[in-house]
Amino acid sequence: MASSTTVTPGPPHQGILLSQQQWALALGDIDNLLRQHQAGGTTSQDQDGEFYNVTKHHWKNKKERSQCANQSCGKQFTLTVRHHHCRKCGDLFCDQCTKYQMRLNPLAHPDPQGKLYKVCQGCLGPQTIGQTRDHMEMYKQLKLKCQDSKLKQINGMKGRYEDFRKRIDIQRECVRLTDGFKASIGTSGMRKNLYDLKAGIMGVPEWHKAAYWMHTSKSDNCATCRTKFGMVSNKKHVCTVCGFGTCVTCSSKELIVYIPNEEKLTGQDVQPKLAIIKIIGCPEKEPDLCVYLRICKMCRAQLESAQIEEYQQSLEVVDESTDIWLKIVNVNTKFNQAQERISVHLPRYQELTENLESRQIKQDTGSAQPKAKSNIQTLARAQGDLSDHFTSFVMILEGLKRVKPTTKGQTSVLRNIIKAKYNFYQESMFLFRDLKRKLAVETPPEILECIQGIVEENAINSAYLSIRQLGLESILLSDKYKLGNRVPGEIARAEDAILQELKSCLEKARKDWDEHQQGINKMLKIQLQEHRFIQPSTGKLRQRGSSYAQEFMVQRCEKIIRQIKLQVVEKCSDSHFVPSKNALETLHEWILEISVA
């Protein structure tokens, strides 16, 4: 009789232990990226997908050197001549003296199997084999010639696009669509059939046309990718939200305005709704009364974010395992939105930096043309916006630390998400910082200081606006649920520190504070009405009352304050706005303490 063997399974806790170890490694990856984003460190990834840093313990303090350590160079470090650490010896050099690379291990020792890091020429050693040729000047001349024709085509279009885009009120345009649907179709199936018959015959309905439709829809190029429209291929389509002309690739018919099926027969005055299809928060099946509208990528990203946030607030208490999967899906959706924003804005920033050549800027500023100032402001705004998008991306990644996977499958999915997003951040952030480095090399110092000044002014202004809004919302919630004044009081201290530096910044720029304050108050009013930071769940407030309100307020304050702090650190020079940075750091540490207590 044949003998049989049986495989005895390991202890049941072994799989759980392995899952916990994998999740601990994933949390280490998140902390690694947070340190890199905050400190601008160099990070590598090994062949197995694990992440590590080259050691920085031997790096010299930047305060110890005021000039390049290369004796034959000796450049003084300034705003335009930045310091760079040699990853091998740790000394400080200028950009030109650290343009070499060597393979190092995590301990900064030479290793043929290691990763490539920047090093100084002294660490690289003498190179006697082969020869080098410098074709940079020839490349710059050819690049300028190739860009001449391109600049003439896109400069006028870009100016109009940026000008109209910043004037658009998305909320007002959405109200126009819902009101137009209600007036033309309402709850009548017969009027819906008549609308379908007229579509394509009677032209574009008036309620489809945005506020600037007459100006923006006449463009000959796509507002997103800048490709030229054609009669047969790459036909022009118009976004019904912003009114910009877009190609079929940069737009889709995924916006619906509809009457919910359960409300159309109530006999009451029903208000139509807007939704992005295939995203959580949209109707599970197509409503009987709905119209599909075309929407561009930029408007879609904004409406999608608002739709997901509204859906999350309506979620009731669900099973713990199901809740974790929902969190994973929601976080991944947020990642995709943030990734889409970076993917759209990074090529635009690259285009702006490439077009802002040194020779052209000198000519513009020499004649004091308004166009030169507009180009500088556009570039500064693009740089600031892109920094904000990267910070939002990092904040979403940090949010994964609060997810506690309970199964091996959940851990595996989260690990894969973290690795994918980590790689995207590495590639995109490297390109962003490389573009800023090239801009510093090719741009005159006075223009670079002007760009950095605009970025920092916008950063401190945005920080003050956000911290003041957070303070007002915390006061309202504390008064309503009798939570005391500890949190609003601490926020007010940080607000005062930022306010003083904002006033000083505006004074240097010779701007009127009273006029600026009026603009801030108007923006605050809009933000408090449409984009609140603290929006606790109504259901949980009914269940838990003031204890939930206190817990939720502290949690949201911690997240918002951390985001404000990261944005200020990322955008501003180390020596600028130090009191504001310290105030935000102190406030964040205090919020963390009371959240743990």
KOLFI-921046 format. One record per residue (C-alpha): x, y, z; residue number from 1; residue in one letter. Coordinates in steps of 0.1 Angstrom, whole numbers, plus 5000, padded with zeros to 4 digits. Each point is the difference from the previous one (the first is absolute). Layout:
N
- X, Y, Z, NUM, A
...
END
This chain:
597
- 5000, 5000, 5000, 1, M
- 5015, 5033, 4989, 2, A
- 5009, 5024, 5028, 3, S
- 4988, 5036, 4999, 4, S
- 5016, 5030, 5015, 5, T
- 4982, 5030, 5013, 6, T
- 5013, 5036, 5003, 7, V
- 4994, 5015, 5034, 8, T
- 4991, 5037, 4997, 9, P
- 5019, 5024, 5021, 10, G
- 4985, 5017, 5031, 11, P
- 4971, 5023, 4991, 12, P
- 5017, 5030, 5015, 13, H
- 5030, 4996, 4976, 14, Q
- 4981, 5016, 4970, 15, G
- 4988, 5028, 5022, 16, I
- 5035, 5007, 5013, 17, L
- 5014, 5000, 4964, 18, L
- 4973, 5024, 4990, 19, S
- 5008, 5023, 5029, 20, Q
- 5037, 5000, 4991, 21, Q
- 4992, 5009, 4964, 22, Q
- 4978, 5029, 5011, 23, W
- 5028, 5012, 5023, 24, A
- 5023, 5001, 4970, 25, L
- 4974, 5020, 4981, 26, A
- 4997, 5025, 5028, 27, L
- 5037, 5004, 4998, 28, G
- 4998, 5008, 4963, 29, D
- 4974, 5027, 5008, 30, I
- 5022, 5015, 5027, 31, D
- 5029, 5000, 4976, 32, N
- 4981, 5019, 4974, 33, L
- 4987, 5025, 5026, 34, L
- 5036, 5007, 5011, 35, R
- 5011, 5004, 4964, 36, Q
- 4972, 5024, 4992, 37, H
- 5007, 5021, 5031, 38, Q
- 5038, 5000, 4998, 39, A
- 5006, 4995, 4962, 40, G
- 5021, 4969, 5007, 41, G
- 5012, 4975, 4974, 42, T
- 4983, 4966, 5000, 43, T
- 5006, 4968, 4981, 44, S
- 4982, 4968, 4995, 45, Q
- 5017, 4966, 4999, 46, D
- 4992, 4971, 4975, 47, Q
- 4975, 4984, 5024, 48, D
- 4980, 5032, 5003, 49, G
- 5011, 5009, 5035, 50, E
- 5009, 5037, 5006, 51, F
- 5031, 5013, 5018, 52, Y
- 5019, 5033, 5003, 53, N
- 5037, 5006, 4996, 54, V
- 5013, 5010, 5034, 55, T
- 5002, 5037, 5008, 56, K
- 5018, 4997, 5034, 57, H
- 5033, 5012, 4984, 58, H
- 4984, 5030, 4983, 59, W
- 5015, 5034, 5010, 60, K
- 4976, 5026, 5014, 61, N
- 4992, 5026, 4973, 62, K
- 5008, 5027, 5026, 63, K
- 5036, 4989, 5001, 64, E
- 5007, 5011, 4964, 65, R
- 4991, 5031, 4982, 66, S
- 5017, 4990, 4968, 67, Q
- 5008, 4970, 4978, 68, C
- 5025, 4976, 5015, 69, A
- 5018, 4996, 4967, 70, N
- 5029, 5023, 5004, 71, Q
- 5003, 5007, 4962, 72, S
- 4963, 5011, 5000, 73, C
- 4993, 5017, 5033, 74, G
- 4966, 5014, 4990, 75, K
- 4980, 5017, 5027, 76, Q
- 4967, 4983, 5008, 77, F
- 4970, 5024, 4993, 78, T
- 4964, 4997, 4991, 79, L
- 5010, 4990, 4964, 80, T
- 5032, 4981, 5008, 81, V
- 4986, 4973, 5023, 82, R
- 5021, 4975, 5021, 83, H
- 5000, 4963, 4992, 84, H
- 5014, 4972, 5021, 85, H
- 5024, 4975, 4986, 86, C
- 4984, 4967, 5009, 87, R
- 5034, 4983, 5006, 88, K
- 5021, 5026, 5020, 89, C
- 4971, 5021, 5013, 90, G
- 5016, 5033, 4992, 91, D
- 4981, 5030, 4984, 92, L
- 5005, 5009, 4963, 93, F
- 4983, 5020, 4973, 94, C
- 4979, 4984, 4974, 95, D
- 5028, 4999, 4974, 96, Q
- 5024, 4983, 5024, 97, C
- 4975, 4972, 5008, 98, T
- 4990, 4990, 4965, 99, K
- 5018, 4966, 5002, 100, Y
- 4985, 4967, 5011, 101, Q
- 5013, 4969, 5018, 102, M
- 4984, 4968, 5011, 103, R
- 4998, 4999, 5038, 104, L
- 4984, 4977, 5026, 105, N
- 4977, 5014, 5028, 106, P
- 5031, 5007, 5021, 107, L
- 5014, 5023, 4973, 108, A
- 5028, 4976, 4991, 109, H
- 5009, 4992, 4964, 110, P
- 4982, 4969, 4988, 111, D
- 4997, 4987, 4964, 112, P
- 4966, 4986, 5009, 113, Q
- 4988, 5032, 5016, 114, G
- 4979, 5029, 4987, 115, K
- 5012, 5031, 4982, 116, L
- 5004, 5031, 5022, 117, Y
- 5014, 5035, 4993, 118, K
- 5036, 5004, 5012, 119, V
- 5027, 5026, 4997, 120, C
- 5029, 4997, 4976, 121, Q
- 5025, 4993, 5028, 122, G
- 4980, 4969, 5011, 123, C
- 4996, 4989, 4964, 124, L
- 5038, 5001, 4995, 125, G
- 5020, 5007, 4969, 126, P
- 4985, 4988, 4967, 127, Q
- 5028, 4992, 4975, 128, T
- 4981, 4978, 4976, 129, I
- 4980, 5014, 4971, 130, G
- 4991, 5036, 4993, 131, Q
- 4971, 5024, 5004, 132, T
- 4984, 5027, 4979, 133, R
- 4978, 5028, 5011, 134, D
- 4971, 5006, 4976, 135, H
- 4979, 5020, 5024, 136, M
- 5004, 5034, 4983, 137, E
- 4991, 4984, 4966, 138, M
- 4970, 4983, 5016, 139, Y
- 4987, 5033, 5015, 140, K
- 5003, 5018, 4966, 141, Q
- 4981, 4972, 4982, 142, L
- 4974, 4999, 5027, 143, K
- 4994, 5038, 4997, 144, L
- 4995, 4997, 4962, 145, K
- 4976, 4971, 5004, 146, C
- 4979, 5018, 5026, 147, Q
- 4996, 5033, 4981, 148, D
- 4971, 4988, 4978, 149, S
- 4985, 4981, 5029, 150, K
- 5000, 5030, 5023, 151, L
- 4981, 5021, 4975, 152, K
- 4973, 4975, 4997, 153, Q
- 4994, 4992, 5037, 154, I
- 5008, 5032, 5018, 155, N
- 4968, 5018, 4990, 156, G
- 4979, 4969, 5005, 157, M
- 5016, 4993, 5034, 158, K
- 4993, 5035, 5013, 159, G
- 4964, 4999, 4991, 160, R
- 4996, 4965, 5015, 161, Y
- 5015, 5009, 5033, 162, E
- 4981, 5033, 5002, 163, D
- 4966, 4984, 4994, 164, F
- 5007, 4969, 5021, 165, R
- 5006, 5020, 5032, 166, K
- 4968, 5019, 4995, 167, R
- 4977, 4969, 4998, 168, I
- 4978, 4993, 5030, 169, D
- 4994, 4963, 4998, 170, I
- 4972, 5000, 5026, 171, Q
- 4981, 5027, 4980, 172, R
- 5004, 4980, 4968, 173, E
- 4986, 4969, 5016, 174, C
- 4970, 5019, 5012, 175, V
- 4995, 5013, 4964, 176, R
- 4999, 4964, 4988, 177, L
- 4975, 4987, 5026, 178, T
- 4978, 5031, 4996, 179, D
- 5001, 4996, 4962, 180, G
- 4990, 4963, 5002, 181, F
- 4972, 5009, 5024, 182, K
- 4986, 5027, 4977, 183, A
- 5003, 4981, 4967, 184, S
- 4992, 4964, 5011, 185, I
- 4990, 4999, 5037, 186, G
- 4981, 4969, 5009, 187, T
- 4983, 4996, 4967, 188, S
- 5008, 4969, 4979, 189, G
- 4984, 5016, 4970, 190, M
- 5022, 5031, 5002, 191, R
- 5030, 4976, 5004, 192, K
- 4991, 4983, 4967, 193, N
- 4996, 5033, 4983, 194, L
- 5034, 5011, 5012, 195, Y
- 5015, 4968, 4986, 196, D
- 4984, 5006, 4966, 197, L
- 5014, 5036, 4999, 198, K
- 5035, 4989, 5010, 199, A
- 5024, 5004, 4970, 200, G
- 4974, 5019, 4979, 201, I
- 4992, 5032, 5019, 202, M
- 5036, 5007, 5011, 203, G
- 5014, 5003, 5035, 204, V
- 4973, 5008, 5026, 205, P
- 5006, 5033, 5018, 206, E
- 5002, 4983, 5034, 207, W
- 5030, 4980, 4987, 208, H
- 5020, 5031, 4995, 209, K
- 5024, 5012, 5027, 210, A
- 5005, 5037, 5010, 211, A
- 5030, 5004, 4977, 212, Y
- 4988, 4976, 4973, 213, W
- 5001, 5026, 4972, 214, M
- 5036, 5007, 5007, 215, H
- 5015, 4967, 5009, 216, T
- 4981, 4977, 4976, 217, S
- 5015, 5017, 4969, 218, K
- 5035, 4988, 5008, 219, S
- 5019, 4980, 4973, 220, D
- 5019, 4979, 5025, 221, N
- 4991, 4977, 5028, 222, C
- 5001, 5019, 5034, 223, A
- 5016, 4970, 5017, 224, T
- 5025, 4984, 4977, 225, C
- 5003, 5029, 4975, 226, R
- 4996, 4978, 4969, 227, T
- 4985, 5017, 4970, 228, K
- 4964, 4992, 4990, 229, F
- 4992, 4985, 4966, 230, G
- 4970, 4997, 4977, 231, M
- 5002, 4961, 4999, 232, V
- 5023, 4989, 5027, 233, S
- 5003, 5015, 5035, 234, N
- 4967, 5018, 4998, 235, K
- 4992, 5027, 5025, 236, K
- 4977, 4994, 5029, 237, H
- 4989, 5026, 5026, 238, V
- 4999, 4993, 5038, 239, C
- 4965, 5009, 5013, 240, T
- 5014, 5010, 5034, 241, V
- 5029, 5024, 4991, 242, C
- 4992, 5006, 4963, 243, G
- 5036, 4992, 4988, 244, F
- 5005, 4983, 4967, 245, G
- 5016, 4965, 5005, 246, T
- 5009, 4970, 4979, 247, C
- 4983, 4966, 5004, 248, V
- 5030, 4987, 5020, 249, T
- 4999, 5028, 5026, 250, C
- 4962, 4999, 5006, 251, S
- 4972, 4974, 5004, 252, S
- 4962, 4998, 5002, 253, K
- 5002, 4988, 5036, 254, E
- 4981, 5028, 5017, 255, L
- 4962, 4995, 5005, 256, I
- 4974, 5023, 5012, 257, V
- 4970, 4980, 5011, 258, Y
- 4968, 4997, 5021, 259, I
- 5003, 4970, 5025, 260, P
- 4974, 4973, 4991, 261, N
- 4987, 4999, 5036, 262, E
- 4993, 5038, 5000, 263, E
- 4985, 5006, 4966, 264, K
- 4965, 4987, 5010, 265, L
- 4998, 5018, 5034, 266, T
- 4981, 5030, 4985, 267, G
- 5023, 5023, 5018, 268, Q
- 5024, 5026, 4986, 269, D
- 5029, 4977, 4992, 270, V
- 5035, 5015, 4995, 271, Q
- 5021, 4983, 4974, 272, P
- 5034, 4986, 5010, 273, K
- 5035, 4997, 4983, 274, L
- 5022, 4970, 5002, 275, A
- 5031, 4985, 4983, 276, I
- 4992, 4965, 4989, 277, I
- 5021, 4970, 5009, 278, K
- 5010, 5017, 5033, 279, I
- 4987, 4993, 5034, 280, I
- 4971, 5023, 5008, 281, G
- 4984, 4997, 4965, 282, C
- 4966, 4982, 4994, 283, P
- 5003, 4962, 5000, 284, E
- 4981, 4998, 4968, 285, K
- 4992, 5026, 4973, 286, E
- 4970, 5022, 5011, 287, P
- 4970, 5003, 4977, 288, D
- 5004, 5037, 4998, 289, L
- 5036, 5009, 4993, 290, C
- 5022, 5018, 4975, 291, V
- 5037, 4991, 4993, 292, Y
- 5022, 5031, 4997, 293, L
- 5036, 5004, 4988, 294, R
- 5026, 5009, 5027, 295, I
- 5037, 5007, 4997, 296, C
- 5027, 4984, 5022, 297, K
- 5005, 5030, 5022, 298, M
- 4964, 5005, 5009, 299, C
- 4995, 4963, 5004, 300, R
- 5027, 4998, 5026, 301, A
- 4984, 5028, 5021, 302, Q
- 4965, 4986, 4998, 303, L
- 5012, 4964, 5007, 304, E
- 5018, 5011, 5031, 305, S
- 4969, 5018, 5014, 306, A
- 4978, 4970, 4991, 307, Q
- 5022, 4975, 5019, 308, I
- 5002, 5023, 5030, 309, E
- 4962, 5003, 5001, 310, E
- 4996, 4963, 4997, 311, Y
- 5024, 4993, 5028, 312, Q
- 4981, 5023, 5023, 313, Q
- 4968, 4980, 4993, 314, S
- 5014, 4966, 5009, 315, L
- 4985, 4983, 5030, 316, E
- 5017, 4976, 5023, 317, V
- 5008, 4967, 4982, 318, V
- 5017, 4968, 5007, 319, D
- 5037, 5004, 5010, 320, E
- 5015, 4979, 4971, 321, S
- 4977, 5016, 4974, 322, T
- 5009, 5034, 5015, 323, D
- 5037, 4994, 4994, 324, I
- 4995, 4990, 4964, 325, W
- 4979, 5032, 4995, 326, L
- 5028, 5020, 5015, 327, K
- 5025, 4984, 4976, 328, I
- 4978, 5007, 4970, 329, V
- 4994, 5036, 5011, 330, N
- 5037, 5006, 5006, 331, V
- 5010, 4985, 4967, 332, N
- 4974, 5023, 4983, 333, T
- 5015, 5030, 5017, 334, K
- 5034, 4989, 4989, 335, F
- 4989, 4998, 4964, 336, N
- 4985, 5035, 5002, 337, Q
- 5032, 5015, 5015, 338, A
- 5021, 4981, 4974, 339, Q
- 4979, 5013, 4972, 340, E
- 5004, 5036, 5013, 341, R
- 5038, 4996, 5001, 342, I
- 5001, 4983, 4966, 343, S
- 4981, 5030, 4985, 344, V
- 5019, 5028, 5018, 345, H
- 5035, 4986, 4998, 346, L
- 5002, 5002, 4961, 347, P
- 4986, 5035, 5001, 348, R
- 5027, 5011, 5025, 349, Y
- 5026, 4983, 4979, 350, Q
- 4988, 5019, 4970, 351, E
- 5001, 5033, 5019, 352, L
- 5035, 4995, 5012, 353, T
- 5013, 4990, 4966, 354, E
- 4985, 5031, 4984, 355, N
- 5014, 5023, 5026, 356, L
- 5035, 5003, 4985, 357, E
- 5025, 5023, 5016, 358, S
- 5005, 5021, 4969, 359, R
- 4963, 5006, 4994, 360, Q
- 4994, 5010, 5037, 361, I
- 5028, 5025, 4999, 362, K
- 4985, 5017, 4969, 363, Q
- 4965, 5000, 5016, 364, D
- 5011, 5014, 5033, 365, T
- 5023, 5025, 4984, 366, G
- 4970, 5016, 4982, 367, S
- 4978, 4995, 5031, 368, A
- 4973, 4984, 4979, 369, Q
- 4968, 4988, 5019, 370, P
- 5002, 4968, 4981, 371, K
- 5033, 4990, 5017, 372, A
- 4985, 5006, 5034, 373, K
- 4969, 4979, 4990, 374, S
- 5023, 4971, 4989, 375, N
- 5019, 5002, 5033, 376, I
- 4968, 5000, 5021, 377, Q
- 4986, 4971, 4979, 378, T
- 5031, 4979, 5006, 379, L
- 5000, 5009, 5037, 380, A
- 4963, 4990, 5004, 381, R
- 5006, 4967, 4981, 382, A
- 5030, 4992, 5022, 383, Q
- 4980, 5007, 5032, 384, G
- 4970, 4980, 4987, 385, D
- 5022, 4970, 4992, 386, L
- 5016, 5001, 5034, 387, S
- 4965, 4999, 5015, 388, D
- 4990, 4970, 4979, 389, H
- 5031, 4981, 5012, 390, F
- 4993, 5009, 5036, 391, T
- 4964, 4987, 4996, 392, S
- 5013, 4968, 4984, 393, F
- 5023, 4995, 5030, 394, V
- 4971, 5007, 5025, 395, M
- 4978, 4974, 4983, 396, I
- 5029, 4975, 5003, 397, L
- 5004, 5009, 5037, 398, E
- 4963, 4993, 5005, 399, G
- 5006, 4963, 4992, 400, L
- 5017, 4998, 5034, 401, K
- 4966, 5002, 5016, 402, R
- 4987, 4970, 4981, 403, V
- 5005, 4968, 5020, 404, K
- 4998, 4969, 4976, 405, P
- 4987, 4969, 5016, 406, T
- 5006, 4975, 4973, 407, T
- 5029, 4989, 4978, 408, K
- 4981, 5012, 4969, 409, G
- 4995, 5035, 5013, 410, Q
- 5036, 5002, 5010, 411, T
- 5011, 4989, 4965, 412, S
- 4978, 5025, 4982, 413, V
- 5011, 5029, 5023, 414, L
- 5037, 4990, 4994, 415, R
- 4996, 5001, 4963, 416, N
- 4982, 5034, 5001, 417, I
- 5028, 5014, 5021, 418, I
- 5027, 4987, 4977, 419, K
- 4983, 5013, 4969, 420, A
- 4993, 5035, 5014, 421, K
- 5035, 5001, 5015, 422, Y
- 5015, 4994, 4966, 423, N
- 4978, 5026, 4984, 424, F
- 5010, 5026, 5026, 425, Y
- 5037, 4992, 4996, 426, Q
- 4999, 5005, 4962, 427, E
- 4977, 5030, 5000, 428, S
- 5018, 5018, 5029, 429, M
- 5034, 4994, 4984, 430, F
- 4988, 5016, 4968, 431, L
- 4985, 5030, 5019, 432, F
- 5031, 5006, 5020, 433, R
- 5022, 4996, 4969, 434, D
- 4979, 5026, 4982, 435, L
- 5005, 5024, 5029, 436, K
- 5037, 4994, 5000, 437, R
- 5002, 5007, 4963, 438, K
- 4980, 5031, 5004, 439, L
- 5024, 5012, 5027, 440, A
- 5029, 4994, 4975, 441, V
- 4984, 5017, 4969, 442, E
- 4982, 5029, 5017, 443, T
- 5016, 5033, 5011, 444, P
- 5002, 5003, 5038, 445, P
- 4976, 5030, 5002, 446, E
- 4973, 4980, 4981, 447, I
- 5006, 4969, 5021, 448, L
- 4996, 5021, 5032, 449, E
- 4968, 5015, 4986, 450, C
- 4985, 4966, 4992, 451, I
- 5010, 4987, 5035, 452, Q
- 4986, 5031, 5016, 453, G
- 4966, 4995, 4983, 454, I
- 4999, 4963, 5010, 455, V
- 5008, 5009, 5036, 456, E
- 4975, 5028, 5002, 457, E
- 4973, 4977, 4986, 458, N
- 5011, 4973, 5025, 459, A
- 4998, 5022, 5031, 460, I
- 4967, 5015, 4988, 461, N
- 4985, 4966, 4994, 462, S
- 5013, 4988, 5035, 463, A
- 4983, 5030, 5017, 464, Y
- 4968, 4995, 4981, 465, L
- 4999, 4963, 5009, 466, S
- 5010, 5004, 5037, 467, I
- 4974, 5028, 5004, 468, R
- 4973, 4979, 4984, 469, Q
- 5009, 4971, 5022, 470, L
- 4999, 5022, 5031, 471, G
- 4965, 5014, 4991, 472, L
- 4986, 4965, 4994, 473, E
- 5015, 4987, 5033, 474, S
- 4983, 5029, 5019, 475, I
- 4967, 4993, 4984, 476, L
- 5001, 4963, 5008, 477, L
- 5013, 5006, 5035, 478, S
- 4972, 5025, 5008, 479, D
- 4973, 4977, 4986, 480, K
- 5011, 4969, 5019, 481, Y
- 5016, 5018, 5030, 482, K
- 5035, 4985, 4994, 483, L
- 5019, 5029, 5017, 484, G
- 5025, 5024, 4984, 485, N
- 5033, 4981, 5002, 486, R
- 5002, 4990, 4964, 487, V
- 4988, 5034, 4986, 488, P
- 5024, 5018, 5024, 489, G
- 5031, 4980, 4988, 490, E
- 4990, 5006, 4964, 491, I
- 4997, 5037, 5006, 492, A
- 5036, 5002, 5013, 493, R
- 5013, 4985, 4968, 494, A
- 4977, 5022, 4980, 495, E
- 5015, 5031, 5016, 496, D
- 5035, 4990, 4992, 497, A
- 4991, 4993, 4963, 498, I
- 4981, 5033, 4999, 499, L
- 5030, 5021, 5010, 500, Q
- 5022, 4984, 4974, 501, E
- 4973, 5004, 4973, 502, L
- 4997, 5037, 5008, 503, K
- 5038, 5004, 4998, 504, S
- 5001, 4981, 4967, 505, C
- 4973, 5023, 4985, 506, L
- 5017, 5031, 5013, 507, E
- 5032, 4990, 4982, 508, K
- 4980, 4995, 4968, 509, A
- 4984, 5034, 5006, 510, R
- 4965, 4986, 5001, 511, K
- 4971, 5015, 5019, 512, D
- 4991, 4978, 5030, 513, W
- 4964, 5013, 5004, 514, D
- 4992, 4992, 4963, 515, E
- 5017, 4966, 5004, 516, H
- 4980, 4993, 5031, 517, Q
- 4967, 5007, 4982, 518, Q
- 5010, 4974, 4974, 519, G
- 5008, 4975, 5028, 520, I
- 4966, 5006, 5017, 521, N
- 4982, 4994, 4967, 522, K
- 5019, 4968, 4994, 523, M
- 4993, 4988, 5036, 524, L
- 4963, 5006, 4995, 525, K
- 5000, 4978, 4968, 526, I
- 5021, 4973, 5017, 527, Q
- 4978, 4998, 5031, 528, L
- 4969, 4997, 4977, 529, Q
- 5014, 4975, 4975, 530, E
- 5032, 4983, 5012, 531, H
- 5001, 4994, 5037, 532, R
- 5029, 4983, 5017, 533, F
- 4979, 4985, 5029, 534, I
- 4968, 4982, 4990, 535, Q
- 4991, 4973, 5025, 536, P
- 4976, 4973, 4992, 537, S
- 4964, 5008, 5010, 538, T
- 4992, 4964, 5008, 539, G
- 5030, 4996, 5023, 540, K
- 4992, 5034, 5017, 541, L
- 4966, 4986, 5008, 542, R
- 5014, 4968, 5014, 543, Q
- 5031, 5013, 5020, 544, R
- 4994, 5037, 5003, 545, G
- 5027, 5023, 5013, 546, S
- 5026, 4972, 5005, 547, S
- 5000, 4993, 4963, 548, Y
- 5000, 5037, 4991, 549, A
- 5032, 5005, 5022, 550, Q
- 5017, 4969, 4985, 551, E
- 4992, 5009, 4964, 552, F
- 5010, 5037, 5005, 553, M
- 5034, 4990, 5014, 554, V
- 5005, 4975, 4972, 555, Q
- 4992, 5024, 4972, 556, R
- 5020, 5028, 5016, 557, C
- 5031, 4978, 5002, 558, E
- 4997, 4991, 4963, 559, K
- 4994, 5035, 4988, 560, I
- 5028, 5015, 5022, 561, I
- 5025, 4974, 4988, 562, R
- 4990, 5007, 4964, 563, Q
- 5005, 5038, 5005, 564, I
- 5034, 4994, 5016, 565, K
- 5012, 4977, 4972, 566, L
- 4988, 5025, 4973, 567, Q
- 5019, 5029, 5017, 568, V
- 5032, 4979, 5005, 569, V
- 4999, 4987, 4964, 570, E
- 4994, 5035, 4984, 571, K
- 5021, 5023, 5021, 572, C
- 5038, 5003, 5005, 573, S
- 5015, 4986, 5033, 574, D
- 5007, 5035, 5013, 575, S
- 4967, 5016, 4992, 576, H
- 4968, 5000, 5021, 577, F
- 5018, 4982, 5029, 578, V
- 4975, 5013, 5027, 579, P
- 4971, 4987, 4980, 580, S
- 5016, 4966, 4994, 581, K
- 5008, 4998, 5038, 582, N
- 4965, 5010, 5009, 583, A
- 4985, 4973, 4977, 584, L
- 5024, 4974, 5013, 585, E
- 4991, 5008, 5036, 586, T
- 4963, 5000, 4993, 587, L
- 5003, 4967, 4982, 588, H
- 5019, 4983, 5029, 589, E
- 4974, 5013, 5024, 590, W
- 4971, 4986, 4979, 591, I
- 5018, 4967, 4998, 592, L
- 5003, 4999, 5038, 593, E
- 4963, 5006, 5007, 594, I
- 4990, 4976, 4973, 595, S
- 5019, 4972, 5017, 596, V
- 4989, 5010, 5035, 597, A
END
